């Protein structure tokens, strides 16, 4: 469904988000039917 292997899903479910690029996360989210919003702000 998400276009990635089961071990990659396992990494994601275990919170190993640093193993994924932003593009991969966005692709999986949109494949799951989610809408992406990105907000960029200045650092304080």
mmCIF entry with sequence, helices, sheets and N, C-alpha, C, O atoms, coordinates in Angstrom:
data_MODEL
# 
_entry.id   MODEL 
# 
_entity.id                         1 
_entity.type                       polymer 
_entity.pdbx_number_of_molecules   1 
# 
_entity_poly.entity_id                      1 
_entity_poly.type                           'polypeptide(L)' 
_entity_poly.nstd_linkage                   no 
_entity_poly.nstd_monomer                   no 
_entity_poly.pdbx_seq_one_letter_code       
;(UNK)(UNK)(UNK)(UNK)(UNK)(UNK)(UNK)(UNK)(UNK)(UNK)(UNK)(UNK)(UNK)(UNK)(UNK)(UNK)
(UNK)(UNK)(UNK)(UNK)(UNK)(UNK)(UNK)(UNK)(UNK)(UNK)(UNK)(UNK)(UNK)(UNK)(UNK)(UNK)
(UNK)(UNK)(UNK)(UNK)(UNK)(UNK)(UNK)(UNK)(UNK)(UNK)(UNK)(UNK)
;
_entity_poly.pdbx_seq_one_letter_code_can   XXXXXXXXXXXXXXXXXXXXXXXXXXXXXXXXXXXXXXXXXXXX 
_entity_poly.pdbx_strand_id                 A 
# 
loop_
_entity_poly_seq.entity_id 
_entity_poly_seq.num 
_entity_poly_seq.mon_id 
_entity_poly_seq.hetero 
1 1  UNK n 
1 2  UNK n 
1 3  UNK n 
1 4  UNK n 
1 5  UNK n 
1 6  UNK n 
1 7  UNK n 
1 8  UNK n 
1 9  UNK n 
1 10 UNK n 
1 11 UNK n 
1 12 UNK n 
1 13 UNK n 
1 14 UNK n 
1 15 UNK n 
1 16 UNK n 
1 17 UNK n 
1 18 UNK n 
1 19 UNK n 
1 20 UNK n 
1 21 UNK n 
1 22 UNK n 
1 23 UNK n 
1 24 UNK n 
1 25 UNK n 
1 26 UNK n 
1 27 UNK n 
1 28 UNK n 
1 29 UNK n 
1 30 UNK n 
1 31 UNK n 
1 32 UNK n 
1 33 UNK n 
1 34 UNK n 
1 35 UNK n 
1 36 UNK n 
1 37 UNK n 
1 38 UNK n 
1 39 UNK n 
1 40 UNK n 
1 41 UNK n 
1 42 UNK n 
1 43 UNK n 
1 44 UNK n 
# 
_struct_asym.id          A 
_struct_asym.entity_id   1 
# 
loop_
_struct_conf.conf_type_id 
_struct_conf.id 
_struct_conf.pdbx_PDB_helix_id 
_struct_conf.beg_label_comp_id 
_struct_conf.beg_label_asym_id 
_struct_conf.beg_label_seq_id 
_struct_conf.pdbx_beg_PDB_ins_code 
_struct_conf.end_label_comp_id 
_struct_conf.end_label_asym_id 
_struct_conf.end_label_seq_id 
_struct_conf.pdbx_end_PDB_ins_code 
_struct_conf.beg_auth_comp_id 
_struct_conf.beg_auth_asym_id 
_struct_conf.beg_auth_seq_id 
_struct_conf.end_auth_comp_id 
_struct_conf.end_auth_asym_id 
_struct_conf.end_auth_seq_id 
_struct_conf.pdbx_PDB_helix_class 
_struct_conf.details 
_struct_conf.pdbx_PDB_helix_length 
HELX_P HELX_P1 AA1 UNK A 6  ? UNK A 13 ? UNK A 6  UNK A 13 1 ? 8  
HELX_P HELX_P2 AA2 UNK A 17 ? UNK A 19 ? UNK A 17 UNK A 19 5 ? 3  
HELX_P HELX_P3 AA3 UNK A 22 ? UNK A 31 ? UNK A 22 UNK A 31 1 ? 10 
# 
_struct_conf_type.id          HELX_P 
_struct_conf_type.criteria    ? 
_struct_conf_type.reference   ? 
# 
loop_
_atom_site.group_PDB 
_atom_site.id 
_atom_site.type_symbol 
_atom_site.label_atom_id 
_atom_site.label_alt_id 
_atom_site.label_comp_id 
_atom_site.label_asym_id 
_atom_site.label_entity_id 
_atom_site.label_seq_id 
_atom_site.pdbx_PDB_ins_code 
_atom_site.Cartn_x 
_atom_site.Cartn_y 
_atom_site.Cartn_z 
_atom_site.occupancy 
_atom_site.B_iso_or_equiv 
_atom_site.pdbx_formal_charge 
_atom_site.auth_seq_id 
_atom_site.auth_comp_id 
_atom_site.auth_asym_id 
_atom_site.auth_atom_id 
_atom_site.pdbx_PDB_model_num 
ATOM 1   N N  . UNK A 1 1  ? 0.809  -1.196 0.000  1.00 0.00 ? 1  UNK A N  1 
ATOM 2   C CA . UNK A 1 1  ? 0.000  0.000  0.000  1.00 0.00 ? 1  UNK A CA 1 
ATOM 3   C C  . UNK A 1 1  ? 0.859  1.270  0.000  1.00 0.00 ? 1  UNK A C  1 
ATOM 4   O O  . UNK A 1 1  ? 0.567  2.217  -0.730 1.00 0.00 ? 1  UNK A O  1 
ATOM 5   N N  . UNK A 1 2  ? 1.909  1.287  0.812  1.00 0.00 ? 2  UNK A N  1 
ATOM 6   C CA . UNK A 1 2  ? 2.733  2.485  0.918  1.00 0.00 ? 2  UNK A CA 1 
ATOM 7   C C  . UNK A 1 2  ? 3.912  2.486  -0.055 1.00 0.00 ? 2  UNK A C  1 
ATOM 8   O O  . UNK A 1 2  ? 4.623  3.485  -0.166 1.00 0.00 ? 2  UNK A O  1 
ATOM 9   N N  . UNK A 1 3  ? 4.116  1.405  -0.737 1.00 0.00 ? 3  UNK A N  1 
ATOM 10  C CA . UNK A 1 3  ? 5.195  1.346  -1.717 1.00 0.00 ? 3  UNK A CA 1 
ATOM 11  C C  . UNK A 1 3  ? 6.567  1.113  -1.117 1.00 0.00 ? 3  UNK A C  1 
ATOM 12  O O  . UNK A 1 3  ? 7.579  1.411  -1.751 1.00 0.00 ? 3  UNK A O  1 
ATOM 13  N N  . UNK A 1 4  ? 6.615  0.584  0.093  1.00 0.00 ? 4  UNK A N  1 
ATOM 14  C CA . UNK A 1 4  ? 7.891  0.257  0.734  1.00 0.00 ? 4  UNK A CA 1 
ATOM 15  C C  . UNK A 1 4  ? 7.810  -1.153 1.310  1.00 0.00 ? 4  UNK A C  1 
ATOM 16  O O  . UNK A 1 4  ? 6.723  -1.712 1.457  1.00 0.00 ? 4  UNK A O  1 
ATOM 17  N N  . UNK A 1 5  ? 8.959  -1.716 1.629  1.00 0.00 ? 5  UNK A N  1 
ATOM 18  C CA . UNK A 1 5  ? 8.998  -3.082 2.153  1.00 0.00 ? 5  UNK A CA 1 
ATOM 19  C C  . UNK A 1 5  ? 8.558  -3.128 3.614  1.00 0.00 ? 5  UNK A C  1 
ATOM 20  O O  . UNK A 1 5  ? 8.537  -2.105 4.298  1.00 0.00 ? 5  UNK A O  1 
ATOM 21  N N  . UNK A 1 6  ? 8.213  -4.307 4.077  1.00 0.00 ? 6  UNK A N  1 
ATOM 22  C CA . UNK A 1 6  ? 7.784  -4.495 5.463  1.00 0.00 ? 6  UNK A CA 1 
ATOM 23  C C  . UNK A 1 6  ? 8.886  -4.096 6.446  1.00 0.00 ? 6  UNK A C  1 
ATOM 24  O O  . UNK A 1 6  ? 8.577  -3.475 7.463  1.00 0.00 ? 6  UNK A O  1 
ATOM 25  N N  . UNK A 1 7  ? 10.158 -4.422 6.192  1.00 0.00 ? 7  UNK A N  1 
ATOM 26  C CA . UNK A 1 7  ? 11.188 -3.969 7.139  1.00 0.00 ? 7  UNK A CA 1 
ATOM 27  C C  . UNK A 1 7  ? 11.255 -2.438 7.265  1.00 0.00 ? 7  UNK A C  1 
ATOM 28  O O  . UNK A 1 7  ? 11.554 -1.916 8.339  1.00 0.00 ? 7  UNK A O  1 
ATOM 29  N N  . UNK A 1 8  ? 10.978 -1.729 6.176  1.00 0.00 ? 8  UNK A N  1 
ATOM 30  C CA . UNK A 1 8  ? 10.968 -0.263 6.235  1.00 0.00 ? 8  UNK A CA 1 
ATOM 31  C C  . UNK A 1 8  ? 9.793  0.227  7.083  1.00 0.00 ? 8  UNK A C  1 
ATOM 32  O O  . UNK A 1 8  ? 9.929  1.189  7.838  1.00 0.00 ? 8  UNK A O  1 
ATOM 33  N N  . UNK A 1 9  ? 8.641  -0.436 6.957  1.00 0.00 ? 9  UNK A N  1 
ATOM 34  C CA . UNK A 1 9  ? 7.483  -0.094 7.800  1.00 0.00 ? 9  UNK A CA 1 
ATOM 35  C C  . UNK A 1 9  ? 7.818  -0.354 9.260  1.00 0.00 ? 9  UNK A C  1 
ATOM 36  O O  . UNK A 1 9  ? 7.452  0.431  10.135 1.00 0.00 ? 9  UNK A O  1 
ATOM 37  N N  . UNK A 1 10 ? 8.506  -1.445 9.521  1.00 0.00 ? 10 UNK A N  1 
ATOM 38  C CA . UNK A 1 10 ? 8.917  -1.775 10.876 1.00 0.00 ? 10 UNK A CA 1 
ATOM 39  C C  . UNK A 1 10 ? 9.824  -0.686 11.449 1.00 0.00 ? 10 UNK A C  1 
ATOM 40  O O  . UNK A 1 10 ? 9.659  -0.284 12.601 1.00 0.00 ? 10 UNK A O  1 
ATOM 41  N N  . UNK A 1 11 ? 10.779 -0.207 10.652 1.00 0.00 ? 11 UNK A N  1 
ATOM 42  C CA . UNK A 1 11 ? 11.640 0.896  11.091 1.00 0.00 ? 11 UNK A CA 1 
ATOM 43  C C  . UNK A 1 11 ? 10.809 2.118  11.448 1.00 0.00 ? 11 UNK A C  1 
ATOM 44  O O  . UNK A 1 11 ? 11.037 2.756  12.475 1.00 0.00 ? 11 UNK A O  1 
ATOM 45  N N  . UNK A 1 12 ? 9.854  2.436  10.604 1.00 0.00 ? 12 UNK A N  1 
ATOM 46  C CA . UNK A 1 12 ? 8.999  3.594  10.842 1.00 0.00 ? 12 UNK A CA 1 
ATOM 47  C C  . UNK A 1 12 ? 8.180  3.426  12.121 1.00 0.00 ? 12 UNK A C  1 
ATOM 48  O O  . UNK A 1 12 ? 8.072  4.353  12.923 1.00 0.00 ? 12 UNK A O  1 
ATOM 49  N N  . UNK A 1 13 ? 7.611  2.250  12.303 1.00 0.00 ? 13 UNK A N  1 
ATOM 50  C CA . UNK A 1 13 ? 6.786  1.992  13.480 1.00 0.00 ? 13 UNK A CA 1 
ATOM 51  C C  . UNK A 1 13 ? 7.605  1.997  14.771 1.00 0.00 ? 13 UNK A C  1 
ATOM 52  O O  . UNK A 1 13 ? 7.069  2.256  15.848 1.00 0.00 ? 13 UNK A O  1 
ATOM 53  N N  . UNK A 1 14 ? 8.886  1.715  14.664 1.00 0.00 ? 14 UNK A N  1 
ATOM 54  C CA . UNK A 1 14 ? 9.770  1.731  15.833 1.00 0.00 ? 14 UNK A CA 1 
ATOM 55  C C  . UNK A 1 14 ? 10.350 3.120  16.105 1.00 0.00 ? 14 UNK A C  1 
ATOM 56  O O  . UNK A 1 14 ? 11.168 3.298  17.007 1.00 0.00 ? 14 UNK A O  1 
ATOM 57  N N  . UNK A 1 15 ? 9.911  4.103  15.307 1.00 0.00 ? 15 UNK A N  1 
ATOM 58  C CA . UNK A 1 15 ? 10.341 5.469  15.551 1.00 0.00 ? 15 UNK A CA 1 
ATOM 59  C C  . UNK A 1 15 ? 11.695 5.831  14.964 1.00 0.00 ? 15 UNK A C  1 
ATOM 60  O O  . UNK A 1 15 ? 12.263 6.868  15.306 1.00 0.00 ? 15 UNK A O  1 
ATOM 61  N N  . UNK A 1 16 ? 12.217 4.986  14.086 1.00 0.00 ? 16 UNK A N  1 
ATOM 62  C CA . UNK A 1 16 ? 13.523 5.258  13.478 1.00 0.00 ? 16 UNK A CA 1 
ATOM 63  C C  . UNK A 1 16 ? 13.355 6.200  12.279 1.00 0.00 ? 16 UNK A C  1 
ATOM 64  O O  . UNK A 1 16 ? 13.721 5.870  11.151 1.00 0.00 ? 16 UNK A O  1 
ATOM 65  N N  . UNK A 1 17 ? 12.804 7.357  12.552 1.00 0.00 ? 17 UNK A N  1 
ATOM 66  C CA . UNK A 1 17 ? 12.466 8.309  11.501 1.00 0.00 ? 17 UNK A CA 1 
ATOM 67  C C  . UNK A 1 17 ? 13.706 8.867  10.813 1.00 0.00 ? 17 UNK A C  1 
ATOM 68  O O  . UNK A 1 17 ? 13.635 9.306  9.665  1.00 0.00 ? 17 UNK A O  1 
ATOM 69  N N  . UNK A 1 18 ? 14.846 8.852  11.510 1.00 0.00 ? 18 UNK A N  1 
ATOM 70  C CA . UNK A 1 18 ? 16.083 9.362  10.925 1.00 0.00 ? 18 UNK A CA 1 
ATOM 71  C C  . UNK A 1 18 ? 16.575 8.514  9.755  1.00 0.00 ? 18 UNK A C  1 
ATOM 72  O O  . UNK A 1 18 ? 17.460 8.943  9.015  1.00 0.00 ? 18 UNK A O  1 
ATOM 73  N N  . UNK A 1 19 ? 16.018 7.321  9.579  1.00 0.00 ? 19 UNK A N  1 
ATOM 74  C CA . UNK A 1 19 ? 16.399 6.450  8.463  1.00 0.00 ? 19 UNK A CA 1 
ATOM 75  C C  . UNK A 1 19 ? 15.678 6.810  7.171  1.00 0.00 ? 19 UNK A C  1 
ATOM 76  O O  . UNK A 1 19 ? 15.955 6.223  6.125  1.00 0.00 ? 19 UNK A O  1 
ATOM 77  N N  . UNK A 1 20 ? 14.755 7.770  7.232  1.00 0.00 ? 20 UNK A N  1 
ATOM 78  C CA . UNK A 1 20 ? 13.928 8.127  6.088  1.00 0.00 ? 20 UNK A CA 1 
ATOM 79  C C  . UNK A 1 20 ? 14.193 9.557  5.656  1.00 0.00 ? 20 UNK A C  1 
ATOM 80  O O  . UNK A 1 20 ? 14.388 10.443 6.487  1.00 0.00 ? 20 UNK A O  1 
ATOM 81  N N  . UNK A 1 21 ? 14.199 9.771  4.370  1.00 0.00 ? 21 UNK A N  1 
ATOM 82  C CA . UNK A 1 21 ? 14.270 11.128 3.847  1.00 0.00 ? 21 UNK A CA 1 
ATOM 83  C C  . UNK A 1 21 ? 12.888 11.753 3.870  1.00 0.00 ? 21 UNK A C  1 
ATOM 84  O O  . UNK A 1 21 ? 11.877 11.055 3.942  1.00 0.00 ? 21 UNK A O  1 
ATOM 85  N N  . UNK A 1 22 ? 12.860 13.059 3.808  1.00 0.00 ? 22 UNK A N  1 
ATOM 86  C CA . UNK A 1 22 ? 11.588 13.768 3.812  1.00 0.00 ? 22 UNK A CA 1 
ATOM 87  C C  . UNK A 1 22 ? 10.709 13.335 2.646  1.00 0.00 ? 22 UNK A C  1 
ATOM 88  O O  . UNK A 1 22 ? 9.498  13.181 2.803  1.00 0.00 ? 22 UNK A O  1 
ATOM 89  N N  . UNK A 1 23 ? 11.313 13.140 1.482  1.00 0.00 ? 23 UNK A N  1 
ATOM 90  C CA . UNK A 1 23 ? 10.533 12.732 0.312  1.00 0.00 ? 23 UNK A CA 1 
ATOM 91  C C  . UNK A 1 23 ? 9.888  11.372 0.517  1.00 0.00 ? 23 UNK A C  1 
ATOM 92  O O  . UNK A 1 23 ? 8.749  11.164 0.099  1.00 0.00 ? 23 UNK A O  1 
ATOM 93  N N  . UNK A 1 24 ? 10.589 10.444 1.152  1.00 0.00 ? 24 UNK A N  1 
ATOM 94  C CA . UNK A 1 24 ? 10.029 9.119  1.414  1.00 0.00 ? 24 UNK A CA 1 
ATOM 95  C C  . UNK A 1 24 ? 8.855  9.201  2.392  1.00 0.00 ? 24 UNK A C  1 
ATOM 96  O O  . UNK A 1 24 ? 7.839  8.531  2.205  1.00 0.00 ? 24 UNK A O  1 
ATOM 97  N N  . UNK A 1 25 ? 8.996  10.022 3.428  1.00 0.00 ? 25 UNK A N  1 
ATOM 98  C CA . UNK A 1 25 ? 7.917  10.178 4.403  1.00 0.00 ? 25 UNK A CA 1 
ATOM 99  C C  . UNK A 1 25 ? 6.687  10.809 3.773  1.00 0.00 ? 25 UNK A C  1 
ATOM 100 O O  . UNK A 1 25 ? 5.561  10.389 4.041  1.00 0.00 ? 25 UNK A O  1 
ATOM 101 N N  . UNK A 1 26 ? 6.902  11.821 2.933  1.00 0.00 ? 26 UNK A N  1 
ATOM 102 C CA . UNK A 1 26 ? 5.788  12.465 2.249  1.00 0.00 ? 26 UNK A CA 1 
ATOM 103 C C  . UNK A 1 26 ? 5.110  11.484 1.302  1.00 0.00 ? 26 UNK A C  1 
ATOM 104 O O  . UNK A 1 26 ? 3.881  11.435 1.240  1.00 0.00 ? 26 UNK A O  1 
ATOM 105 N N  . UNK A 1 27 ? 5.889  10.706 0.568  1.00 0.00 ? 27 UNK A N  1 
ATOM 106 C CA . UNK A 1 27 ? 5.313  9.727  -0.352 1.00 0.00 ? 27 UNK A CA 1 
ATOM 107 C C  . UNK A 1 27 ? 4.476  8.689  0.380  1.00 0.00 ? 27 UNK A C  1 
ATOM 108 O O  . UNK A 1 27 ? 3.392  8.332  -0.082 1.00 0.00 ? 27 UNK A O  1 
ATOM 109 N N  . UNK A 1 28 ? 4.964  8.200  1.518  1.00 0.00 ? 28 UNK A N  1 
ATOM 110 C CA . UNK A 1 28 ? 4.206  7.210  2.286  1.00 0.00 ? 28 UNK A CA 1 
ATOM 111 C C  . UNK A 1 28 ? 2.928  7.823  2.849  1.00 0.00 ? 28 UNK A C  1 
ATOM 112 O O  . UNK A 1 28 ? 1.874  7.187  2.833  1.00 0.00 ? 28 UNK A O  1 
ATOM 113 N N  . UNK A 1 29 ? 3.018  9.045  3.342  1.00 0.00 ? 29 UNK A N  1 
ATOM 114 C CA . UNK A 1 29 ? 1.841  9.704  3.904  1.00 0.00 ? 29 UNK A CA 1 
ATOM 115 C C  . UNK A 1 29 ? 0.767  9.920  2.843  1.00 0.00 ? 29 UNK A C  1 
ATOM 116 O O  . UNK A 1 29 ? -0.412 9.673  3.096  1.00 0.00 ? 29 UNK A O  1 
ATOM 117 N N  . UNK A 1 30 ? 1.163  10.374 1.668  1.00 0.00 ? 30 UNK A N  1 
ATOM 118 C CA . UNK A 1 30 ? 0.171  10.591 0.615  1.00 0.00 ? 30 UNK A CA 1 
ATOM 119 C C  . UNK A 1 30 ? -0.397 9.271  0.115  1.00 0.00 ? 30 UNK A C  1 
ATOM 120 O O  . UNK A 1 30 ? -1.574 9.201  -0.239 1.00 0.00 ? 30 UNK A O  1 
ATOM 121 N N  . UNK A 1 31 ? 0.422  8.221  0.081  1.00 0.00 ? 31 UNK A N  1 
ATOM 122 C CA . UNK A 1 31 ? -0.076 6.903  -0.309 1.00 0.00 ? 31 UNK A CA 1 
ATOM 123 C C  . UNK A 1 31 ? -1.109 6.389  0.690  1.00 0.00 ? 31 UNK A C  1 
ATOM 124 O O  . UNK A 1 31 ? -2.003 5.622  0.331  1.00 0.00 ? 31 UNK A O  1 
ATOM 125 N N  . UNK A 1 32 ? -0.978 6.819  1.948  1.00 0.00 ? 32 UNK A N  1 
ATOM 126 C CA . UNK A 1 32 ? -1.928 6.420  2.995  1.00 0.00 ? 32 UNK A CA 1 
ATOM 127 C C  . UNK A 1 32 ? -3.163 7.320  3.006  1.00 0.00 ? 32 UNK A C  1 
ATOM 128 O O  . UNK A 1 32 ? -4.050 7.155  3.843  1.00 0.00 ? 32 UNK A O  1 
ATOM 129 N N  . UNK A 1 33 ? -3.215 8.272  2.074  1.00 0.00 ? 33 UNK A N  1 
ATOM 130 C CA . UNK A 1 33 ? -4.375 9.148  1.988  1.00 0.00 ? 33 UNK A CA 1 
ATOM 131 C C  . UNK A 1 33 ? -4.318 10.353 2.895  1.00 0.00 ? 33 UNK A C  1 
ATOM 132 O O  . UNK A 1 33 ? -5.339 10.995 3.139  1.00 0.00 ? 33 UNK A O  1 
ATOM 133 N N  . UNK A 1 34 ? -3.143 10.668 3.398  1.00 0.00 ? 34 UNK A N  1 
ATOM 134 C CA . UNK A 1 34 ? -2.994 11.822 4.279  1.00 0.00 ? 34 UNK A CA 1 
ATOM 135 C C  . UNK A 1 34 ? -2.657 13.063 3.469  1.00 0.00 ? 34 UNK A C  1 
ATOM 136 O O  . UNK A 1 34 ? -2.088 12.974 2.381  1.00 0.00 ? 34 UNK A O  1 
ATOM 137 N N  . UNK A 1 35 ? -3.009 14.205 4.004  1.00 0.00 ? 35 UNK A N  1 
ATOM 138 C CA . UNK A 1 35 ? -2.690 15.489 3.381  1.00 0.00 ? 35 UNK A CA 1 
ATOM 139 C C  . UNK A 1 35 ? -1.496 16.076 4.118  1.00 0.00 ? 35 UNK A C  1 
ATOM 140 O O  . UNK A 1 35 ? -1.456 16.064 5.348  1.00 0.00 ? 35 UNK A O  1 
ATOM 141 N N  . UNK A 1 36 ? -0.537 16.581 3.383  1.00 0.00 ? 36 UNK A N  1 
ATOM 142 C CA . UNK A 1 36 ? 0.698  17.120 3.974  1.00 0.00 ? 36 UNK A CA 1 
ATOM 143 C C  . UNK A 1 36 ? 0.630  18.642 3.997  1.00 0.00 ? 36 UNK A C  1 
ATOM 144 O O  . UNK A 1 36 ? 0.276  19.277 3.004  1.00 0.00 ? 36 UNK A O  1 
ATOM 145 N N  . UNK A 1 37 ? 0.973  19.211 5.141  1.00 0.00 ? 37 UNK A N  1 
ATOM 146 C CA . UNK A 1 37 ? 1.150  20.654 5.276  1.00 0.00 ? 37 UNK A CA 1 
ATOM 147 C C  . UNK A 1 37 ? 2.531  20.887 5.860  1.00 0.00 ? 37 UNK A C  1 
ATOM 148 O O  . UNK A 1 37 ? 2.908  20.270 6.857  1.00 0.00 ? 37 UNK A O  1 
ATOM 149 N N  . UNK A 1 38 ? 3.273  21.773 5.240  1.00 0.00 ? 38 UNK A N  1 
ATOM 150 C CA . UNK A 1 38 ? 4.620  22.092 5.716  1.00 0.00 ? 38 UNK A CA 1 
ATOM 151 C C  . UNK A 1 38 ? 4.654  23.560 6.089  1.00 0.00 ? 38 UNK A C  1 
ATOM 152 O O  . UNK A 1 38 ? 4.300  24.426 5.289  1.00 0.00 ? 38 UNK A O  1 
ATOM 153 N N  . UNK A 1 39 ? 5.081  23.827 7.301  1.00 0.00 ? 39 UNK A N  1 
ATOM 154 C CA . UNK A 1 39 ? 5.170  25.198 7.781  1.00 0.00 ? 39 UNK A CA 1 
ATOM 155 C C  . UNK A 1 39 ? 6.624  25.478 8.152  1.00 0.00 ? 39 UNK A C  1 
ATOM 156 O O  . UNK A 1 39 ? 7.220  24.750 8.946  1.00 0.00 ? 39 UNK A O  1 
ATOM 157 N N  . UNK A 1 40 ? 7.182  26.521 7.582  1.00 0.00 ? 40 UNK A N  1 
ATOM 158 C CA . UNK A 1 40 ? 8.552  26.903 7.851  1.00 0.00 ? 40 UNK A CA 1 
ATOM 159 C C  . UNK A 1 40 ? 8.541  28.237 8.579  1.00 0.00 ? 40 UNK A C  1 
ATOM 160 O O  . UNK A 1 40 ? 7.911  29.195 8.131  1.00 0.00 ? 40 UNK A O  1 
ATOM 161 N N  . UNK A 1 41 ? 9.242  28.293 9.705  1.00 0.00 ? 41 UNK A N  1 
ATOM 162 C CA . UNK A 1 41 ? 9.300  29.519 10.482 1.00 0.00 ? 41 UNK A CA 1 
ATOM 163 C C  . UNK A 1 41 ? 10.755 29.853 10.788 1.00 0.00 ? 41 UNK A C  1 
ATOM 164 O O  . UNK A 1 41 ? 11.643 29.016 10.630 1.00 0.00 ? 41 UNK A O  1 
ATOM 165 N N  . UNK A 1 42 ? 10.983 31.064 11.221 1.00 0.00 ? 42 UNK A N  1 
ATOM 166 C CA . UNK A 1 42 ? 12.327 31.449 11.606 1.00 0.00 ? 42 UNK A CA 1 
ATOM 167 C C  . UNK A 1 42 ? 12.664 30.884 12.972 1.00 0.00 ? 42 UNK A C  1 
ATOM 168 O O  . UNK A 1 42 ? 11.782 30.672 13.804 1.00 0.00 ? 42 UNK A O  1 
ATOM 169 N N  . UNK A 1 43 ? 13.948 30.643 13.196 1.00 0.00 ? 43 UNK A N  1 
ATOM 170 C CA . UNK A 1 43 ? 14.398 30.145 14.488 1.00 0.00 ? 43 UNK A CA 1 
ATOM 171 C C  . UNK A 1 43 ? 14.382 31.290 15.486 1.00 0.00 ? 43 UNK A C  1 
ATOM 172 O O  . UNK A 1 43 ? 14.627 32.440 15.125 1.00 0.00 ? 43 UNK A O  1 
ATOM 173 N N  . UNK A 1 44 ? 14.098 30.977 16.726 1.00 0.00 ? 44 UNK A N  1 
ATOM 174 C CA . UNK A 1 44 ? 14.044 31.995 17.776 1.00 0.00 ? 44 UNK A CA 1 
ATOM 175 C C  . UNK A 1 44 ? 15.369 32.074 18.475 1.00 0.00 ? 44 UNK A C  1 
ATOM 176 O O  . UNK A 1 44 ? 15.535 32.873 19.396 1.00 0.00 ? 44 UNK A O  1 
# 
